[in-house]
């Protein structure tokens, strides 16, 4: 089943829990090539070849959540740019549900890093591949630090157990499963971007702060002025207009 209809009920999604796999993202893409129809979650207790952004490895010992959602033909290509924001909103809501109140702030860093007390607690890797017949597979891979976190990282990191949560990977996944279904229905193949952008802005961190945005070929400095109605980051470089940025890595001057 694909995202053909407006109504995406919870029971439209399936879930297969794996013990050990190379990478849940890689497995989803392999299933897509083999004809899998989508709306399929794969989770794994352990990944032996977990993958992060920019070709980095994602260490995947038991105790954290490793989950990937396969979608087939999720939206027309021109509407896909807002999907990372929708994913961030869903993961944020799932983590909100398992964290105690009164802890460090749980926030989203553009476009879809989930931070607790400005420390990274989750990685999201969205991959897509063309399939025969003009179809497209898209995989949303999510790794959440629950009991473990990297020993060394170029940014601050944390895990749910250091933030007062005793949730298991299964507990976190149950919330993620529900929140993702809700947000994808709101997103409505990209037609519901306004709702998603509104929700994203309510949980964003760093608006009004000095940031550096690393692009593939250069870095830009300025003030994070927010996001526009299509989800682009707006950078105030002090030259009188706001620069819209579609993709890049954001660093806050204060903490990184
Ligand atoms: C990042 O570098 O921040 C993204 C990390 C994404 C890790 C998740 S874990 C589940 C899924 N399977 C993978 O191999 N990667 C993603």
Boltz pocket constraint, residues with backbone or C-beta under 6 A from the ligand:
constraints:
  - pocket:
      binder: B
      contacts: [[A, 22], [A, 23], [A, 24], [A, 25], [A, 26], [A, 47], [A, 49], [A, 50], [A, 51], [A, 52], [A, 53], [A, 54], [A, 56], [A, 58], [A, 65], [A, 66], [A, 67], [A, 68], [A, 122], [A, 123], [A, 124], [A, 125], [A, 141], [A, 142], [A, 143], [A, 144]]
      max_distance: 6.0
